Amino acid sequence: MIDEGTLAQLNAHHAELIEPKIKEHRGRIARTTGDGLLVLFVGAVESLRCAVEIQRAMTERDAQIPADRRIEFRMGVNVGDIVEARASMAMELMSRPGWKHWLKLAVSACLAACKKTAG
């Protein structure tokens, strides 16, 4: 159960940071699942830029908040059709708060897919 303070904090992050960044990077929210989002972008580069900018901004926003009160977002990037549910679920399970390692994996996967398509 989420408390009112956490819900207010989450809503502020969405309204002030997440939704504007999604729009800035030409994305759109396709589905919400309580505290989760499925966001579609025109390309992988825009999705990665959006994810990086959100995570950097969250680091700044959380600087003055005690560690036990911070909200940490997990993000995964999938290149391909959204009907590939198994890949999306695997990415969600693999992602953890602390985005640097996961982002490196996502970028590597994206680059591999781009090389395969171009080659």
SEPATOR-548054 format. One record per atom (N, C-alpha, C, O): x negated, z, y negated. Coordinates in steps of 0.02 Angstrom, whole numbers, padded with zeros to 5 digits, always signed. Example, Ala and Ser with C-alpha at 12.3 -4.5 7.8 and 13.67 -1.06 7.14 Angstrom:
-00660+00390+00284 -00615+00390+00225 -00660+00390+00165 -00712+00423+00166 -00642+00354+00112 -00684+00357+00053 -00645+00394-00002 -00670+00402-00057 
This chain:
-00042+00000+00059 +00000+00000+00000 -00044+00000-00062 -00092+00039-00067 -00029-00043-00108 -00069-00049-00169 -00039-00004-00224 +00022-00003-00234 -00082+00033-00259 -00056+00077-00312 -00045+00037-00376 -00070-00019-00384 -00008+00067-00423 +00011+00032-00485 -00050+00013-00527 -00051-00041-00557 -00100+00056-00529 -00160+00041-00568 -00198-00020-00541 -00221-00062-00579 -00203-00022-00475 -00237-00079-00443 -00198-00143-00453 -00226-00196-00466 -00132-00139-00447 -00089-00197-00458 -00096-00223-00530 -00100-00283-00541 -00097-00178-00578 -00106-00197-00648 -00173-00230-00659 -00179-00279-00695 -00225-00202-00628 -00293-00230-00633 -00295-00301-00602 -00324-00347-00631 -00265-00309-00544 -00262-00373-00510 -00224-00425-00552 -00247-00482-00560 -00168-00405-00580 -00129-00450-00623 -00168-00471-00684 -00164-00529-00706 -00206-00424-00714 -00248-00441-00772 -00302-00491-00753 -00314-00538-00791 -00334-00482-00696 -00385-00530-00673 -00355-00599-00665 -00385-00649-00685 -00296-00602-00636 -00263-00667-00626 -00246-00700-00693 -00262-00758-00703 -00214-00663-00737 -00191-00691-00800 -00248-00709-00848 -00246-00760-00882 -00298-00666-00850 -00352-00674-00900 -00411-00715-00876 -00448-00743-00916 -00420-00719-00810 -00480-00752-00784 -00464-00806-00732 -00482-00865-00742 -00432-00788-00679 -00426-00833-00622 -00384-00894-00637 -00407-00950-00627 -00324-00884-00662 -00281-00942-00676 -00310-00988-00730 -00307-01049-00722 -00338-00961-00785 -00369-01006-00834 -00429-01045-00805 -00437-01104-00822 -00469-01013-00763 -00526-01048-00733 -00502-01103-00685 -00531-01158-00683 -00449-01089-00648 -00422-01141-00603 -00400-01202-00643 -00416-01258-00625 -00364-01190-00697 -00342-01245-00740 -00400-01281-00772 -00401-01343-00776 -00449-01243-00795 -00509-01273-00827 -00544-01321-00780 -00572-01372-00802 -00543-01306-00716 -00578-01348-00667 -00530-01395-00629 -00545-01417-00573 -00475-01409-00660 -00426-01458-00635 -00399-01440-00566 -00389-01484-00524 -00388-01377-00556 -00359-01354-00493 -00286-01334-00503 -00262-01329-00560 -00253-01323-00448 -00184-01299-00451 -00172-01252-00392 -00198-01263-00337 -00132-01201-00405 -00116-01153-00353 -00062-01185-00309 -00007-01200-00333 -00078-01194-00246 -00031-01225-00199 +00012-01173-00164 +00070-01186-00146 -00016-01114-00153 +00020-01062-00117 -00009-00994-00134 -00069-00986-00144 +00035-00944-00138 +00013-00875-00145 +00036-00837-00084 +00090-00850-00056 -00005-00789-00064 +00012-00748-00005 -00001-00675-00022 -00049-00646+00002 +00041-00647-00063 +00030-00578-00085 -00029-00575-00132 -00022-00592-00191 -00087-00554-00107 -00146-00551-00150 -00192-00611-00139 -00248-00612-00165 -00171-00660-00100 -00212-00719-00085 -00186-00781-00118 -00127-00786-00136 -00230-00830-00127 -00213-00894-00157 -00242-00951-00116 -00296-00945-00088 -00205-01005-00112 -00231-01069-00088 -00231-01114-00149 -00178-01130-00177 -00290-01135-00169 -00298-01175-00230 -00326-01243-00211 -00375-01248-00173 -00296-01296-00237 -00319-01364-00225 -00355-01390-00287 -00333-01380-00343 -00410-01425-00276 -00450-01454-00330 -00458-01529-00317 -00447-01553-00261 -00477-01565-00370 -00488-01637-00362 -00551-01652-00322 -00557-01707-00295 -00597-01605-00319 -00658-01617-00280 -00694-01552-00266 -00679-01499-00294 -00742-01556-00221 -00780-01497-00199 -00822-01468-00256 -00828-01407-00261 -00850-01511-00298 -00892-01487-00352 -00852-01442-00399 -00875-01389-00419 -00792-01465-00417 -00750-01425-00462 -00731-01359-00430 -00729-01307-00464 -00717-01359-00365 -00698-01296-00332 -00757-01247-00331 -00747-01188-00341 -00816-01272-00318 -00875-01229-00317 -00891-01202-00386 -00908-01143-00394 -00886-01244-00437 -00897-01221-00505 -00848-01166-00524 -00867-01116-00553 -00785-01176-00506 -00734-01127-00521 -00750-01061-00485 -00746-01008-00516 -00767-01064-00422 -00783-01003-00384 -00842-00966-00414 -00840-00905-00421 -00894-01002-00432 -00954-00971-00461 -00936-00938-00527 -00957-00881-00540 -00900-00973-00570 -00882-00945-00635 -00837-00884-00629 -00846-00836-00666 -00791-00885-00583 -00748-00826-00573 -00790-00767-00548 -00782-00712-00574 -00834-00778-00500 -00874-00723-00473 -00922-00695-00526 -00931-00635-00530 -00952-00739-00566 -00996-00715-00619 -00957-00673-00670 -00979-00620-00691 -00898-00698-00689 -00857-00661-00737 -00833-00595-00708 -00829-00545-00744 -00818-00593-00643 -00797-00531-00612 -00854-00479-00613 -00842-00420-00621 -00915-00502-00604 -00973-00456-00608 -00976-00424-00677 -00987-00364-00683 -00966-00464-00728 -00966-00438-00797 -00907-00391-00808 -00914-00337-00837 -00848-00411-00785 -00788-00370-00795 -00793-00303-00758 -00768-00252-00783 -00826-00303-00701 -00831-00242-00660 -00889-00196-00680 -00895-00142-00652 -00930-00217-00727 -00990-00179-00744 -00974-00107-00764 -01013-00062-00749 -00918-00096-00798 -00901-00029-00822 -00851+00007-00777 -00830+00063-00792 -00833-00024-00721 -00784+00006-00676 -00821+00039-00618 -00866+00009-00589 -00802+00100-00600 -00834+00133-00542 -00827+00090-00479 -00777+00057-00469 -00879+00091-00438 -00881+00048-00379 -00820+00056-00334 -00796+00006-00306 -00793+00116-00328 -00736+00126-00284 -00670+00101-00314 -00619+00102-00280 -00670+00080-00377 -00609+00054-00409 -00613-00021-00422 -00566-00050-00450 -00668-00053-00404 -00676-00125-00416 -00635-00166-00366 -00623-00145-00310 -00614-00224-00389 -00581-00272-00345 -00632-00327-00332 -00656-00359-00379 -00648-00338-00269 -00696-00390-00250 -00658-00445-00215 -00621-00433-00167 -00668-00506-00239 -00633-00564-00211 -00676-00599-00160 -00736-00609-00170 -00645-00619-00105 -00676-00662-00055 -00654-00733-00070 -00595-00745-00084 -00700-00779-00067 -00683-00849-00080 -00715-00893-00027 -00772-00882-00007 -00678-00942-00005 -00704-00992+00041 -00687-01060+00015 -00637-01069-00020 -00728-01109+00030 -00717-01178+00008 -00713-01221+00070 -00757-01219+00113 -00661-01260+00074 -00651-01305+00130 -00649-01377+00103 -00612-01391+00057 -00689-01421+00132 -00689-01491+00113 -00649-01528+00165 -00667-01528+00224 -00595-01560+00145 -00554-01597+00192 -00481-01580+00183 -00461-01546+00136 -00441-01604+00229 -00369-01594+00226 -00351-01521+00237 -00383-01487+00277 -00301-01497+00201 -00281-01427+00208 -00245-01415+00274 -00232-01357+00291 -00229-01467+00311 -00197-01458+00376 -00247-01434+00428 -00227-01417+00484 -00311-01433+00410 -00362-01408+00456 -00360-01332+00455 -00407-01300+00429 -00307-01303+00481 -00294-01231+00476 -00349-01190+00510 -00367-01137+00484 -00374-01213+00566 -00425-01173+00601 -00488-01166+00559 -00516-01111+00556 -00509-01219+00526 -00569-01215+00483 -00556-01168+00425 -00600-01128+00407 -00497-01172+00395 -00481-01128+00338 -00480-01056+00360 -00506-01012+00325 -00450-01042+00418 -00447-00973+00442 -00517-00947+00459 -00532-00890+00444 -00558-00989+00488 -00626-00968+00505 -00666-00952+00442 -00703-00903+00439 -00656-00993+00390 -00692-00981+00328 -00669-00916+00296 -00710-00879+00269 -00605-00902+00299 -00579-00840+00271 -00608-00780+00308 -00628-00730+00276 -00612-00784+00374 -00639-00729+00413 -00713-00719+00401 -00738-00663+00402 -00749-00774+00389 -00820-00769+00378 -00838-00744+00309 -00891-00714+00299 -00795-00755+00260 -00811-00736+00192 -00806-00661+00184 -00765-00628+00216 -00848-00634+00143 -00850-00562+00130 -00859-00551+00056 -00884-00594+00020 -00838-00492+00031 -00855-00477-00038 -00930-00481-00047 -00968-00462-00002 -00952-00505-00103 -01023-00519-00111 -01032-00592-00095 -01045-00609-00037 -01026-00634-00143 -01014-00705-00135 -01076-00747-00125 -01070-00804-00103 -01135-00722-00140 -01194-00765-00142 -01209-00798-00075 -01221-00858-00072 -01208-00760-00021 -01223-00787+00045 -01171-00839+00065 -01188-00893+00089 -01107-00822+00056 -01054-00868+00075 -01056-00931+00034 -01045-00986+00061 -01070-00925-00031 -01073-00984-00073 -01128-01030-00050 -01120-01091-00051 -01185-01002-00030 -01240-01043-00004 -01217-01082+00058 -01233-01141+00065 -01180-01049+00102 -01155-01083+00162 -01105-01138+00142 -01106-01193+00170 -01062-01123+00094 -01011-01172+00073 -01044-01232+00041 -01025-01289+00054 -01095-01221-00001 -01130-01276-00033 -01166-01318+00019 -01164-01379+00016 -01198-01285+00068 -01232-01322+00121 -01183-01365+00160 -01198-01423+00176 -01125-01338+00176 -01074-01376+00213 -01049-01434+00172 -01038-01488+00198 -01039-01422+00107 -01015-01474+00062 -01066-01531+00058 -01047-01590+00062 -01129-01513+00049 -01181-01565+00044 -01187-01604+00109 -01196-01665+00108 -01181-01570+00165 -01184-01605+00230 -01126-01654+00237 -01135-01709+00261 -01066-01633+00216 -01008-01677+00220 -01015-01737+00173 -00996-01792+00191 -01043-01725+00113 -01053-01779+00066 -01104-01830+00092 -01094-01890+00085 -01158-01805+00122 -01209-01850+00150 -01180-01891+00207 -01194-01950+00213 -01139-01859+00250 -01109-01894+00306 -01062-01949+00282 -01062-02004+00309 -01023-01934+00230 -00976-01983+00202 -01015-02041+00169 -00996-02099+00178 -01068-02025+00133 -01106-02077+00097 -01148-02119+00145 -01160-02178+00132 -01170-02088+00200 -01217-02120+00245 -01183-02167+00291 -01216-02198+00332 
